[in-house]
């Protein structure tokens, strides 16, 4: 896959005011992305709606790829925080249910979901970003927490990583219309059972 992101390193907000500005930019990008196809969203339009200069926007998000990848991270982080609570019951089943619920939440806004998936995939393929994507890290931690594993071995970590990769593939297939919502639910639940059920205690 060709490198689509730019080499410039985005700045991180350090003050309360900057954090508020950052959040506003993400909110505006999500609003625009929910009603406009990715290729038609203009950075200048985002800056204007967020009431920031174009220079400020590019300082935080040097490209549209990085902007919508950040929107994706924020959406996953919010879901994990608000809709992935600790629960009693079969841990593997709970993981499958939460991933299904995350898929359903992201698919509520198909245009925005498409923009986030496109940007996240390009960001993931960027060779200047060797670390694990932040959104994946949120999911890894949520899954391992649900499984009750504070110090998982390498095999377990790999299984969780493969589940997240599988979930991503199902999300993309569902978004493209190749997989129905019912098929997506079944595939995600099956993947969770096959990859995680071995030696996993109930919650």
C-alpha positions in Angstrom: 0.0 0.0 0.0 1.4 3.4 -0.9 2.2 5.8 1.9 -0.6 8.3 2.2 0.2 10.2 5.3 2.7 13.1 5.5 6.1 13.0 7.3 5.3 15.9 9.6 4.8 14.9 13.2 1.6 16.2 14.7 1.7 18.4 17.8 0.0 17.2 21.0 -2.2 19.6 23.1 -0.6 20.5 26.3 -2.9 23.0 28.0 -6.6 22.8 28.9 -7.4 25.3 26.1 -5.5 23.3 23.6 -7.2 20.1 24.6 -10.6 21.8 24.2 -9.5 23.0 20.7 -8.3 19.5 19.8 -11.6 18.0 20.9 -13.6 20.6 19.0 -11.6 19.8 15.8 -12.4 16.1 16.2 -16.0 16.8 16.8 -16.3 19.0 13.7 -14.5 16.5 11.6 -16.9 13.8 12.8 -19.9 16.0 12.0 -18.6 16.7 8.5 -17.6 13.1 7.9 -21.0 11.9 8.9 -22.6 13.7 6.0 -19.8 14.1 3.4 -17.7 11.4 1.7 -14.1 11.3 2.8 -12.7 12.7 -0.5 -15.0 15.7 -0.3 -14.1 16.8 3.2 -11.7 19.7 3.0 -9.3 20.6 5.7 -10.1 24.3 5.2 -13.8 23.5 5.8 -12.9 21.7 9.1 -10.7 24.6 10.3 -13.5 27.1 9.5 -16.2 25.1 11.3 -13.9 24.5 14.3 -13.1 28.2 14.4 -9.3 27.6 14.2 -6.8 28.8 11.7 -5.7 26.4 9.0 -2.2 26.6 10.4 -3.4 25.4 13.8 -5.3 22.6 12.2 -2.3 21.3 10.3 -0.1 21.7 13.4 -2.3 19.1 15.2 -3.2 17.1 12.2 -0.7 17.4 9.3 -3.0 15.5 6.9 -6.6 14.4 6.5 -5.5 10.9 7.1 -4.2 11.7 10.6 -7.3 13.8 11.3 -9.8 11.0 10.6 -7.5 8.3 12.2 -7.6 10.5 15.3 -11.4 10.6 15.1 -11.4 6.8 14.9 -9.2 6.5 18.0 -11.4 8.9 19.9 -14.6 6.9 19.0 -13.0 3.6 20.1 -11.7 5.1 23.3 -15.1 6.6 24.1 -16.8 3.3 23.5 -14.4 1.4 25.7 -14.8 3.9 28.4 -18.5 4.1 28.4 -19.8 0.9 26.9 -17.3 -1.7 27.9 -17.9 -2.0 31.6 -16.6 -4.9 33.8 -19.2 -7.6 33.8 -19.7 -11.0 35.4 -20.3 -14.0 33.1 -18.4 -15.8 30.4 -15.5 -13.6 29.5 -15.1 -14.8 26.0 -18.8 -14.3 25.3 -18.6 -10.7 26.7 -15.7 -9.9 24.5 -17.6 -11.0 21.5 -20.7 -9.1 22.5 -18.7 -5.9 23.1 -16.9 -6.1 19.7 -20.3 -6.7 18.0 -21.6 -3.6 19.9 -18.6 -1.5 18.8 -19.3 -2.6 15.2 -22.9 -1.6 15.5 -22.0 1.8 17.0 -19.4 2.7 14.3 -21.9 1.6 11.6 -24.5 3.9 12.8 -22.8 6.6 10.6 -21.7 4.7 7.5 -20.0 7.7 5.8 -18.0 8.6 8.9 -17.2 4.9 9.5 -15.9 4.7 5.9 -13.7 7.8 6.4 -12.3 6.5 9.7 -11.6 3.0 8.3 -9.9 4.5 5.2 -7.7 6.9 7.3 -6.9 4.3 10.0 -5.8 1.8 7.4 -3.5 4.4 5.7 -2.1 5.5 9.1 -1.4 1.8 10.0 0.5 1.3 6.7 2.6 4.4 7.3 6.2 3.2 7.9 6.9 6.3 10.0 4.4 5.1 12.6 6.1 1.8 13.9 4.1 1.7 17.2 0.8 -0.1 17.6 -2.1 2.0 16.6 -3.7 3.7 19.7 -7.2 2.4 18.9 -5.9 -1.1 18.9 -4.2 -0.5 22.3 -7.5 0.5 23.8 -9.1 -2.7 22.5 -6.2 -4.9 23.6 -6.5 -3.5 27.2 -10.3 -3.9 27.3 -10.2 -7.4 26.0 -7.4 -8.5 28.4 -9.2 -6.8 31.3 -12.4 -8.7 30.5 -10.4 -11.9 30.3 -9.0 -11.1 33.8 -5.4 -11.3 32.6 -3.0 -8.7 34.0 0.2 -10.5 32.9 -0.7 -12.4 29.7 1.9 -14.5 27.9 3.0 -13.8 24.3 0.7 -16.5 22.9 -2.3 -14.8 24.6 -1.3 -11.4 23.5 -1.0 -12.7 19.9 -4.5 -14.3 20.1 -6.0 -11.0 21.2 -4.1 -9.2 18.4 -5.5 -11.7 15.9 -9.0 -11.2 17.2 -8.7 -7.4 16.8 -7.4 -7.9 13.3 -10.3 -10.2 12.5 -12.8 -7.8 14.0 -11.3 -5.1 11.8 -11.8 -7.3 8.7 -15.4 -8.0 9.6 -16.0 -4.2 10.1 -14.6 -3.5 6.7 -16.6 -6.2 5.1 -19.8 -5.1 6.8 -19.1 -1.5 5.7 -18.6 -2.5 2.1 -21.8 -4.5 2.1 -20.1 -7.8 1.6 -21.2 -9.0 5.0 -24.6 -8.4 6.6 -25.0 -7.2 10.2 -26.2 -10.7 11.1 -23.2 -12.4 9.5 -20.9 -9.9 11.2 -22.3 -10.7 14.6 -21.8 -14.4 14.0 -18.3 -14.0 12.6 -17.1 -11.8 15.5 -18.6 -14.2 18.1 -17.1 -17.2 16.4 -13.7 -15.6 16.2 -13.7 -14.7 19.9 -14.6 -18.3 20.8 -11.9 -19.8 18.5 -9.2 -17.5 19.5 -9.8 -16.9 23.2 -11.8 -19.8 24.6 -8.8 -22.0 25.3 -8.0 -22.0 29.0 -10.0 -18.8 29.6 -11.9 -18.8 32.9 -15.4 -17.3 33.2 -15.5 -13.8 34.6 
